Amino acid sequence: RTPVMALEPTDRIERHFNSPENREAARGMLAVYSTYLAPPASPNRRATGLALYERGEIGLMMAWDRAAATAELGAEGPDLYAAMHDYLVDTRNRDFRDAAQADLLQGGVFLAVGAFHLPGRNGLIALLQEDGYTVTRLPLPSEVQP
C-alpha cells in the first residue's frame, strides 16, 4: 500500500480567490478562463491546445495560452494573465515543494501535478533540481512519442 499525501487543502484555491486582498488575481482568473469560451475562437483554440498538450509541448502551450488570452483581453490581458498565473502556478509550485519536503528528504517520492506546474524557471522540475533532487520523467504508455 502506497501512502498518498495532498499537496494542498482541497479548498485552498477557493479561499484564496474569495479573499478581498486577492481580488485582482481572481479577476485575472475569471477573465482568462472566460476567454476559453469565446465562441469564434473556441474550436480552433481548443484543438490547438489539445494538440500541444498531447505532444508534450507544455511550455509552448503556456506561451500560446498567454498570447491567446492577451489577444482576447487586449492591453489588460498580460497583467490579468500574470496575476492569475502567479498564484495558480508559481506560488502553488513553491508551496507544493514545501509541502512535500519531509517526504522528499526520505526519497523515492512520486509527485503527480498538472502539466502547467512542470516547465519553466518557477516550475516544479526546476525548483526541485535547485534543491538538489533528481527529477525523472516517466512517460505514459498512451503518450505521443516524438
CNS distance restraints for C-alpha pairs under 8 A (distance, minus, plus):
assign (resid   7 and name CA) (resid  95 and name CA) 7.80 0.50 0.50
assign (resid   7 and name CA) (resid  96 and name CA) 5.24 0.50 0.50
assign (resid   7 and name CA) (resid  99 and name CA) 5.71 0.50 0.50
assign (resid   7 and name CA) (resid 100 and name CA) 6.77 0.50 0.50
assign (resid   8 and name CA) (resid  12 and name CA) 6.71 0.50 0.50
assign (resid   8 and name CA) (resid  96 and name CA) 7.09 0.50 0.50
assign (resid   8 and name CA) (resid  99 and name CA) 7.57 0.50 0.50
assign (resid  11 and name CA) (resid  15 and name CA) 6.15 0.50 0.50
assign (resid  12 and name CA) (resid  16 and name CA) 6.10 0.50 0.50
assign (resid  13 and name CA) (resid  17 and name CA) 6.20 0.50 0.50
assign (resid  13 and name CA) (resid  88 and name CA) 7.92 0.50 0.50
assign (resid  14 and name CA) (resid  18 and name CA) 6.01 0.50 0.50
assign (resid  15 and name CA) (resid  19 and name CA) 6.36 0.50 0.50
assign (resid  16 and name CA) (resid  22 and name CA) 6.65 0.50 0.50
assign (resid  17 and name CA) (resid  22 and name CA) 5.70 0.50 0.50
assign (resid  17 and name CA) (resid  23 and name CA) 6.68 0.50 0.50
assign (resid  17 and name CA) (resid  25 and name CA) 6.99 0.50 0.50
assign (resid  17 and name CA) (resid  26 and name CA) 5.07 0.50 0.50
assign (resid  18 and name CA) (resid  22 and name CA) 7.24 0.50 0.50
assign (resid  18 and name CA) (resid  23 and name CA) 7.54 0.50 0.50
assign (resid  18 and name CA) (resid  26 and name CA) 7.66 0.50 0.50
assign (resid  19 and name CA) (resid  23 and name CA) 6.95 0.50 0.50
assign (resid  22 and name CA) (resid  26 and name CA) 6.25 0.50 0.50
assign (resid  23 and name CA) (resid  27 and name CA) 6.08 0.50 0.50
assign (resid  24 and name CA) (resid  28 and name CA) 6.07 0.50 0.50
assign (resid  24 and name CA) (resid  80 and name CA) 7.57 0.50 0.50
assign (resid  24 and name CA) (resid  83 and name CA) 6.71 0.50 0.50
assign (resid  25 and name CA) (resid  29 and name CA) 6.17 0.50 0.50
assign (resid  25 and name CA) (resid  80 and name CA) 7.21 0.50 0.50
assign (resid  25 and name CA) (resid  83 and name CA) 4.71 0.50 0.50
assign (resid  25 and name CA) (resid  84 and name CA) 4.95 0.50 0.50
assign (resid  25 and name CA) (resid  87 and name CA) 7.35 0.50 0.50
assign (resid  26 and name CA) (resid  30 and name CA) 6.20 0.50 0.50
assign (resid  26 and name CA) (resid  84 and name CA) 6.94 0.50 0.50
assign (resid  27 and name CA) (resid  31 and name CA) 5.99 0.50 0.50
assign (resid  27 and name CA) (resid  80 and name CA) 7.17 0.50 0.50
assign (resid  27 and name CA) (resid  84 and name CA) 7.99 0.50 0.50
assign (resid  28 and name CA) (resid  32 and name CA) 5.96 0.50 0.50
assign (resid  28 and name CA) (resid  79 and name CA) 7.76 0.50 0.50
assign (resid  28 and name CA) (resid  80 and name CA) 4.10 0.50 0.50
assign (resid  28 and name CA) (resid  81 and name CA) 5.80 0.50 0.50
assign (resid  28 and name CA) (resid  82 and name CA) 7.72 0.50 0.50
assign (resid  28 and name CA) (resid  83 and name CA) 5.79 0.50 0.50
assign (resid  28 and name CA) (resid  84 and name CA) 5.04 0.50 0.50
assign (resid  29 and name CA) (resid  33 and name CA) 5.91 0.50 0.50
assign (resid  29 and name CA) (resid  80 and name CA) 7.35 0.50 0.50
assign (resid  29 and name CA) (resid  81 and name CA) 7.29 0.50 0.50
assign (resid  29 and name CA) (resid  83 and name CA) 7.74 0.50 0.50
assign (resid  29 and name CA) (resid  84 and name CA) 4.94 0.50 0.50
assign (resid  30 and name CA) (resid  34 and name CA) 5.88 0.50 0.50
assign (resid  31 and name CA) (resid  35 and name CA) 6.56 0.50 0.50
assign (resid  31 and name CA) (resid  73 and name CA) 7.64 0.50 0.50
assign (resid  31 and name CA) (resid  80 and name CA) 7.19 0.50 0.50
assign (resid  32 and name CA) (resid  36 and name CA) 7.23 0.50 0.50
assign (resid  32 and name CA) (resid  69 and name CA) 5.81 0.50 0.50
assign (resid  32 and name CA) (resid  73 and name CA) 7.88 0.50 0.50
assign (resid  32 and name CA) (resid  77 and name CA) 7.87 0.50 0.50
assign (resid  32 and name CA) (resid  80 and name CA) 7.15 0.50 0.50
assign (resid  32 and name CA) (resid  81 and name CA) 6.30 0.50 0.50
assign (resid  32 and name CA) (resid  84 and name CA) 7.93 0.50 0.50
assign (resid  33 and name CA) (resid  37 and name CA) 7.54 0.50 0.50
assign (resid  34 and name CA) (resid  38 and name CA) 7.08 0.50 0.50
assign (resid  35 and name CA) (resid  69 and name CA) 6.30 0.50 0.50
assign (resid  35 and name CA) (resid  72 and name CA) 6.40 0.50 0.50
assign (resid  35 and name CA) (resid  73 and name CA) 7.82 0.50 0.50
assign (resid  36 and name CA) (resid  42 and name CA) 6.31 0.50 0.50
assign (resid  36 and name CA) (resid  45 and name CA) 7.78 0.50 0.50
assign (resid  36 and name CA) (resid  46 and name CA) 7.79 0.50 0.50
assign (resid  37 and name CA) (resid  42 and name CA) 5.97 0.50 0.50
assign (resid  38 and name CA) (resid  42 and name CA) 5.58 0.50 0.50
assign (resid  39 and name CA) (resid  43 and name CA) 7.84 0.50 0.50
assign (resid  41 and name CA) (resid  45 and name CA) 5.70 0.50 0.50
assign (resid  42 and name CA) (resid  46 and name CA) 5.69 0.50 0.50
assign (resid  43 and name CA) (resid  47 and name CA) 6.09 0.50 0.50
assign (resid  44 and name CA) (resid  48 and name CA) 6.06 0.50 0.50
assign (resid  45 and name CA) (resid  49 and name CA) 6.10 0.50 0.50
assign (resid  46 and name CA) (resid  50 and name CA) 6.10 0.50 0.50
assign (resid  47 and name CA) (resid  51 and name CA) 6.10 0.50 0.50
assign (resid  48 and name CA) (resid  52 and name CA) 6.21 0.50 0.50
assign (resid  49 and name CA) (resid  53 and name CA) 6.12 0.50 0.50
assign (resid  49 and name CA) (resid  61 and name CA) 6.35 0.50 0.50
assign (resid  49 and name CA) (resid  65 and name CA) 7.81 0.50 0.50
assign (resid  50 and name CA) (resid  54 and name CA) 6.03 0.50 0.50
assign (resid  51 and name CA) (resid  55 and name CA) 6.27 0.50 0.50
assign (resid  52 and name CA) (resid  56 and name CA) 6.30 0.50 0.50
assign (resid  52 and name CA) (resid  57 and name CA) 5.10 0.50 0.50
assign (resid  52 and name CA) (resid  58 and name CA) 6.80 0.50 0.50
assign (resid  52 and name CA) (resid  60 and name CA) 7.39 0.50 0.50
assign (resid  52 and name CA) (resid  61 and name CA) 5.81 0.50 0.50
assign (resid  53 and name CA) (resid  57 and name CA) 5.82 0.50 0.50
assign (resid  53 and name CA) (resid  58 and name CA) 6.00 0.50 0.50
assign (resid  53 and name CA) (resid  61 and name CA) 6.89 0.50 0.50
assign (resid  54 and name CA) (resid 143 and name CA) 6.98 0.50 0.50
assign (resid  54 and name CA) (resid 144 and name CA) 6.27 0.50 0.50
assign (resid  55 and name CA) (resid 143 and name CA) 7.81 0.50 0.50
assign (resid  55 and name CA) (resid 144 and name CA) 5.73 0.50 0.50
assign (resid  55 and name CA) (resid 145 and name CA) 7.37 0.50 0.50
assign (resid  55 and name CA) (resid 146 and name CA) 7.63 0.50 0.50
assign (resid  56 and name CA) (resid 144 and name CA) 7.70 0.50 0.50
assign (resid  57 and name CA) (resid  61 and name CA) 5.98 0.50 0.50
assign (resid  58 and name CA) (resid  62 and name CA) 6.09 0.50 0.50
assign (resid  58 and name CA) (resid 115 and name CA) 6.73 0.50 0.50
assign (resid  58 and name CA) (resid 116 and name CA) 6.58 0.50 0.50
assign (resid  58 and name CA) (resid 119 and name CA) 7.07 0.50 0.50
assign (resid  59 and name CA) (resid  63 and name CA) 6.37 0.50 0.50
assign (resid  59 and name CA) (resid 116 and name CA) 7.84 0.50 0.50
assign (resid  59 and name CA) (resid 119 and name CA) 5.97 0.50 0.50
assign (resid  59 and name CA) (resid 120 and name CA) 7.15 0.50 0.50
assign (resid  60 and name CA) (resid  64 and name CA) 6.04 0.50 0.50
assign (resid  61 and name CA) (resid  65 and name CA) 5.90 0.50 0.50
assign (resid  62 and name CA) (resid  66 and name CA) 6.17 0.50 0.50
assign (resid  62 and name CA) (resid 116 and name CA) 7.28 0.50 0.50
assign (resid  63 and name CA) (resid  67 and name CA) 6.24 0.50 0.50
assign (resid  64 and name CA) (resid  68 and name CA) 6.04 0.50 0.50
assign (resid  65 and name CA) (resid  69 and name CA) 6.14 0.50 0.50
assign (resid  66 and name CA) (resid  70 and name CA) 6.16 0.50 0.50
assign (resid  66 and name CA) (resid  78 and name CA) 7.33 0.50 0.50
assign (resid  66 and name CA) (resid  81 and name CA) 6.57 0.50 0.50
assign (resid  67 and name CA) (resid  71 and name CA) 6.15 0.50 0.50
assign (resid  68 and name CA) (resid  72 and name CA) 6.31 0.50 0.50
assign (resid  69 and name CA) (resid  73 and name CA) 5.97 0.50 0.50
assign (resid  69 and name CA) (resid  77 and name CA) 6.12 0.50 0.50
assign (resid  69 and name CA) (resid  78 and name CA) 7.81 0.50 0.50
assign (resid  69 and name CA) (resid  81 and name CA) 7.19 0.50 0.50
assign (resid  70 and name CA) (resid  74 and name CA) 5.48 0.50 0.50
assign (resid  70 and name CA) (resid  75 and name CA) 7.10 0.50 0.50
assign (resid  70 and name CA) (resid  76 and name CA) 7.45 0.50 0.50
assign (resid  70 and name CA) (resid  77 and name CA) 4.18 0.50 0.50
assign (resid  70 and name CA) (resid  78 and name CA) 5.69 0.50 0.50
assign (resid  70 and name CA) (resid  81 and name CA) 7.72 0.50 0.50
assign (resid  71 and name CA) (resid  77 and name CA) 7.35 0.50 0.50
assign (resid  72 and name CA) (resid  77 and name CA) 7.41 0.50 0.50
assign (resid  73 and name CA) (resid  77 and name CA) 4.61 0.50 0.50
assign (resid  76 and name CA) (resid  80 and name CA) 6.27 0.50 0.50
assign (resid  77 and name CA) (resid  81 and name CA) 5.97 0.50 0.50
assign (resid  78 and name CA) (resid  82 and name CA) 6.03 0.50 0.50
assign (resid  79 and name CA) (resid  83 and name CA) 6.09 0.50 0.50
assign (resid  80 and name CA) (resid  84 and name CA) 6.31 0.50 0.50
assign (resid  81 and name CA) (resid  85 and name CA) 5.97 0.50 0.50
assign (resid  82 and name CA) (resid  86 and name CA) 5.76 0.50 0.50
assign (resid  83 and name CA) (resid  87 and name CA) 6.89 0.50 0.50
assign (resid  84 and name CA) (resid  88 and name CA) 6.03 0.50 0.50
assign (resid  85 and name CA) (resid  89 and name CA) 5.37 0.50 0.50
assign (resid  85 and name CA) (resid  90 and name CA) 6.70 0.50 0.50
assign (resid  86 and name CA) (resid  90 and name CA) 4.98 0.50 0.50
assign (resid  86 and name CA) (resid  91 and name CA) 6.02 0.50 0.50
assign (resid  87 and name CA) (resid  91 and name CA) 4.85 0.50 0.50
assign (resid  87 and name CA) (resid  92 and name CA) 6.29 0.50 0.50
assign (resid  88 and name CA) (resid  92 and name CA) 6.04 0.50 0.50
assign (resid  89 and name CA) (resid  93 and name CA) 5.88 0.50 0.50
assign (resid  89 and name CA) (resid 116 and name CA) 7.05 0.50 0.50
assign (resid  89 and name CA) (resid 117 and name CA) 5.89 0.50 0.50
assign (resid  89 and name CA) (resid 123 and name CA) 7.87 0.50 0.50
assign (resid  90 and name CA) (resid  94 and name CA) 6.61 0.50 0.50
assign (resid  90 and name CA) (resid 117 and name CA) 7.78 0.50 0.50
assign (resid  90 and name CA) (resid 122 and name CA) 5.75 0.50 0.50
assign (resid  90 and name CA) (resid 123 and name CA) 6.98 0.50 0.50
assign (resid  91 and name CA) (resid  95 and name CA) 6.37 0.50 0.50
assign (resid  92 and name CA) (resid  96 and name CA) 5.87 0.50 0.50
assign (resid  93 and name CA) (resid  97 and name CA) 6.22 0.50 0.50
assign (resid  93 and name CA) (resid 117 and name CA) 6.42 0.50 0.50
assign (resid  93 and name CA) (resid 122 and name CA) 7.22 0.50 0.50
assign (resid  93 and name CA) (resid 123 and name CA) 6.45 0.50 0.50
assign (resid  93 and name CA) (resid 124 and name CA) 5.74 0.50 0.50
assign (resid  94 and name CA) (resid  98 and name CA) 6.25 0.50 0.50
assign (resid  94 and name CA) (resid 122 and name CA) 7.89 0.50 0.50
assign (resid  94 and name CA) (resid 124 and name CA) 7.53 0.50 0.50
assign (resid  94 and name CA) (resid 127 and name CA) 7.44 0.50 0.50
assign (resid  95 and name CA) (resid  99 and name CA) 5.99 0.50 0.50
assign (resid  96 and name CA) (resid 100 and name CA) 6.21 0.50 0.50
assign (resid  97 and name CA) (resid 101 and name CA) 6.12 0.50 0.50
assign (resid  97 and name CA) (resid 124 and name CA) 7.10 0.50 0.50
assign (resid  97 and name CA) (resid 127 and name CA) 7.51 0.50 0.50
assign (resid  97 and name CA) (resid 128 and name CA) 7.13 0.50 0.50
assign (resid 100 and name CA) (resid 104 and name CA) 5.91 0.50 0.50
assign (resid 101 and name CA) (resid 105 and name CA) 6.16 0.50 0.50
assign (resid 102 and name CA) (resid 106 and name CA) 6.84 0.50 0.50
assign (resid 103 and name CA) (resid 107 and name CA) 6.58 0.50 0.50
assign (resid 103 and name CA) (resid 109 and name CA) 6.71 0.50 0.50
assign (resid 104 and name CA) (resid 108 and name CA) 7.31 0.50 0.50
assign (resid 104 and name CA) (resid 109 and name CA) 6.01 0.50 0.50
assign (resid 113 and name CA) (resid 117 and name CA) 6.52 0.50 0.50
assign (resid 113 and name CA) (resid 118 and name CA) 7.91 0.50 0.50
assign (resid 114 and name CA) (resid 118 and name CA) 7.61 0.50 0.50
assign (resid 115 and name CA) (resid 119 and name CA) 7.93 0.50 0.50
assign (resid 116 and name CA) (resid 123 and name CA) 7.93 0.50 0.50
assign (resid 117 and name CA) (resid 123 and name CA) 5.39 0.50 0.50
assign (resid 117 and name CA) (resid 124 and name CA) 5.97 0.50 0.50
assign (resid 118 and name CA) (resid 123 and name CA) 4.69 0.50 0.50
assign (resid 118 and name CA) (resid 124 and name CA) 5.09 0.50 0.50
assign (resid 118 and name CA) (resid 125 and name CA) 5.57 0.50 0.50
assign (resid 119 and name CA) (resid 123 and name CA) 4.78 0.50 0.50
assign (resid 119 and name CA) (resid 124 and name CA) 7.16 0.50 0.50
assign (resid 119 and name CA) (resid 125 and name CA) 6.66 0.50 0.50
assign (resid 119 and name CA) (resid 126 and name CA) 7.52 0.50 0.50
assign (resid 120 and name CA) (resid 126 and name CA) 6.97 0.50 0.50
assign (resid 121 and name CA) (resid 126 and name CA) 5.73 0.50 0.50
assign (resid 121 and name CA) (resid 127 and name CA) 7.46 0.50 0.50
assign (resid 122 and name CA) (resid 126 and name CA) 6.49 0.50 0.50
assign (resid 122 and name CA) (resid 127 and name CA) 6.39 0.50 0.50
assign (resid 123 and name CA) (resid 127 and name CA) 6.22 0.50 0.50
assign (resid 124 and name CA) (resid 128 and name CA) 5.91 0.50 0.50
assign (resid 125 and name CA) (resid 129 and name CA) 6.11 0.50 0.50
assign (resid 125 and name CA) (resid 135 and name CA) 6.57 0.50 0.50
assign (resid 126 and name CA) (resid 130 and name CA) 5.99 0.50 0.50
assign (resid 127 and name CA) (resid 131 and name CA) 6.45 0.50 0.50
assign (resid 128 and name CA) (resid 132 and name CA) 6.56 0.50 0.50
assign (resid 128 and name CA) (resid 133 and name CA) 5.44 0.50 0.50
assign (resid 128 and name CA) (resid 134 and name CA) 7.56 0.50 0.50
assign (resid 128 and name CA) (resid 135 and name CA) 7.29 0.50 0.50
assign (resid 129 and name CA) (resid 133 and name CA) 4.98 0.50 0.50
assign (resid 129 and name CA) (resid 134 and name CA) 6.24 0.50 0.50
assign (resid 129 and name CA) (resid 135 and name CA) 6.84 0.50 0.50
assign (resid 139 and name CA) (resid 143 and name CA) 6.71 0.50 0.50
